[in-house]
């Protein structure tokens, strides 16, 4: 990866941005893999929602954003969207697992 100030034209900058975005998406996928697995350790919807943990994450991500010189409101909004989607995914997995467990006992 080239430093931004070393790019010689707009296309080089765009290529670097594209590469960064690809890495970000790969990390989102990796994060989703962990989200999908964490459901194994949760026993009900309250544990999936984990409101205290959500608040902790939002606060910590805001701090990290500030340390990096990023807009903490923007970063919190991104994480709120991400976590809301992850919660839907966790509930889907939990409900499917719960239903499959019920069929095993029949």
N, C-alpha and C positions, 0 to 999 in steps of 0.2 A: 504494500500500500504506500502510495506516495503522499507526502505531506501536502496539505492544501496550498501552501505558499509556493510549493515547487511545481505546481501544475502550470503548463505553458499555454493552454488554451481551454476554451469552454468544454470541448469534447472530453478532454482528460478529466476535468472536474466532474462532468456528468458520469463518466465511466467509474470514477471513484465513488460517487454517490450511489450508483447502482450496486456496486460491490458491497458497500456498507449496508444498503437496504436488504440485500440478499442475506447478509450475516444476521441482521436484526430478525428477519423472518425465520431463519434457521433457529435462532435462539427462542423465538416465540413457539416454534414447534417443539423444541426441547422442553420448554416450560410446560406446554400442554401435555407432554408425555408424563411429567411429574404430577400434574393436576389429575390426570386420568388414574394414576396409581394411588394417589392419596386417599381416594374414596374407600379403599380397602381398610383404612384405619379409622373410618368414621361410621358411627352407628345410627345416626338419624339426621334429619334435615337441619336441626339446630347446629350440629357439628359441621355440616357442610357450609352453612351460611357463616358461621364463626365471626360474628360481627366485631368482637374485640380484636381478632386477628386482622380483619379488614382495616380497622382504624389504625392499628399498629403499622400495617404495610403502607397505608396512605401517608402517615406521618413520616415514616422512615424514608420513603421515596421522595417526599418533599425535601427532607434534609439533604439527601444525596443530590437532588437536583440543584439546590442552593449551593452546595459545595462545588459543583461542576459549572456554576454560572448559568444554569438553565432556569427557565420559568417554572417555579414549583406548581403554579396553578395548572399549567399545561400538562405537566408530568402527572399530577394527581388525576386530571381528567382522563388521560390515556390509561392510567392504571384502573380507574373506576370502570371504564369501558371494558378493559381486558378482564378484570375480575368478575364483572357481571356476566360476561360471556362464559368464563370458566365455571362460575357457579351453575349456570344453566347446563353446561356439559357434565359437571359432577352430579347434578340431580338426575340427568338422563341416565348416566352410568349407574348410579345408586338404584334408581327405579327399575332398570333392566336387571340388575343383579338381584334385587329383592324379589322381583317376579320370577326369575329363574330359580332362586332358592325355594320359593313356594312350590314350584312344580316338582322339585326334587323330592319333596316330602310327601307327595301324593302317591 
